[in-house]
Amino acid sequence: MGRVLPAVTCAAMLAALYLVFMVVPTEQQMGIVQRIFYFHVSSAWMAFIGFFLVAGASAVYLWNGSRAADRLAEAAAEVGVLFCSLVLVTGPIWARPIWGVWWTWDPRLTMTVILWAIYVSYLMLRAFGGADEAVNRYAAVLGIIGVLDIPIIMVSVRLLRGMHPAVITRNEGGSGLVDPWMRIALLVSAVALVLLGSWLMQLRARMGRLGEEMAALRREEEARHGEVA
Amino acid sequence: MRGALVIFRKDLSIEWRTREGVSSVLVLGLLLLVVLTVAHDAPPEAAPALAPSVLWATFLFTGLLGVQRGFLLERENDCLAGLLVSPIDPAAIYVGKLSANVALLAVMQLFVVPLVGLFLHLDLMPVLPALLIVLALGNFGFAALATLFAAISVRVRAREVMLPLLLLPLLVPLLIGTVSATRSVLAGGLALATDAVTVLVAFDVIFAVAGWLLFAYVVRD
């Protein structure tokens, strides 16, 4: 598993890049900039997977106090924020030539930036809340509350005025994925980014475990020195 | 249930004796109203359109301060530890604290809302019943989350910034809902605000239940 995931991720990523830049035809109305869409949407999916994993792992942690679940929640939050940031960076690159502005308070943009802020605050709580064990519990509570907020945010932003293309579900505002290669490219990009996200989470969770082992060793060492002195 | 009532009465009698929370919240509310209206500097005919945003921005920031105070008080002399060893269920403590916060925020609203009408040239009397419903829904939803996170923020490091940092992003849907509902109510009544009121009711129910269930995990040691 430790070797397979990186290899598969690399292969999928190369395949996605090949499809997006060499195979897929250029979209007629938007031109070359539309190609960013494949990674933009895939990143959004990976971010959502990360945020839901935070909630799931947090619930498990509150239920049975599993250290592994707590580390997974932290890793998933970091990876979720990373991919959510990618969505917020790739979106304006597309929006500037198409809409003429970098940013607008469209429902989906508003939702993405709120979600990003919720999970950044989650990471801030973990980073600056203190070394106390209780902080992990507070973070777990925030992880669950955050995911409960997602459907309410989705409904509430519809009260705002919108112009975001809904490419997958409807054909309003965008031209849709007319060429079958476009759909294939989107699917492969999504798989590649989900694999990348999973790999990063695995690495991050392992880093957390090693950090805890280090801290335990250090405490042990200090206790021993204390005895000698 | 009885435990919740005891906590509620305790918080209100502390408040009644010192009047510290109410008076600081009222003055801060007034100041924020002045700051926001002056910053907008709208011509008289454009002023009423600002009312929903000014009202709820004031409510949010004033409320943050008011709710945090309720838990900072419990830190003094380690009162929170006393509360936890008392034979009261954590969920009941949450309900008691939540009701006390709703009461405090309602007093603040009672003071701030007429001032919004006064400063922004609005006659609020004709829409009062509908407006009261929106105010109550916004108040309760805010308090449901703020009570939970105030309990967290007073027990971590960097606590002054932690409450707004954790709470504001979560409250954005409530802000969108209350501002939209208030705008509809001012434009012609509750019938126009159905979507927004649905959002508010969902927010209130989901987070009151979540707070009630999760509060025990926050306060246990």
Contacts between the chains, C-beta under 8 A, distances in Angstrom:
chain1	res1	chain2	res2	distance
A	62	B	214	7.9
A	62	B	217	5.3
A	110	B	172	7.8
A	114	B	169	5.6
A	114	B	172	4.8
A	114	B	173	7.6
A	117	B	168	7.6
A	117	B	169	3.8
A	117	B	172	8.0
A	118	B	169	4.4
A	118	B	170	6.1
A	121	B	165	5.0
A	121	B	166	5.1
A	121	B	169	5.8
A	124	B	162	7.9
A	124	B	165	5.9
A	125	B	152	7.9
A	125	B	156	7.0
A	125	B	162	6.8
A	125	B	165	7.7
A	125	B	166	6.3
A	128	B	156	7.9
A	128	B	157	6.3
A	128	B	158	4.7
A	128	B	162	7.6
A	129	B	156	3.9
A	129	B	157	6.0
A	129	B	158	7.2
A	129	B	162	7.0
A	130	B	156	5.5
A	130	B	157	4.0
A	132	B	156	7.5
A	134	B	155	6.7
A	134	B	221	7.3
A	135	B	156	6.0
A	137	B	217	5.6
A	137	B	218	7.1
A	138	B	152	4.5
A	138	B	155	7.6
A	138	B	156	6.6
A	138	B	218	6.4
A	140	B	217	7.3
A	141	B	148	7.2
A	141	B	152	6.9
A	141	B	214	4.9
A	141	B	217	5.8
A	141	B	218	5.8
A	142	B	149	8.0
A	142	B	152	7.7
A	142	B	166	6.3
A	144	B	210	7.1
A	144	B	214	6.6
A	145	B	145	7.3
A	145	B	148	7.4
A	145	B	170	6.4
A	145	B	207	7.3
A	145	B	210	6.0
A	145	B	214	7.3
A	146	B	170	7.1
A	148	B	206	5.6
A	148	B	207	7.1
A	148	B	210	5.7
A	149	B	170	5.3
A	149	B	173	6.7
A	152	B	173	4.6
A	152	B	199	6.6
A	152	B	202	5.9
A	152	B	203	5.3
A	152	B	206	6.7
A	153	B	172	6.9
A	153	B	173	4.8
A	155	B	173	7.7
A	155	B	198	7.7
A	155	B	199	5.6
A	155	B	202	7.2
A	156	B	172	7.7
A	156	B	173	3.7
A	156	B	174	7.9
A	156	B	176	4.4
A	156	B	177	5.3
A	156	B	199	4.7
A	156	B	203	7.9
A	157	B	173	7.6
A	157	B	176	6.6
A	158	B	195	7.5
A	159	B	176	5.6
A	159	B	177	6.9
A	159	B	180	4.4
A	159	B	195	6.2
A	159	B	196	5.8
A	159	B	199	7.0
A	160	B	176	6.7
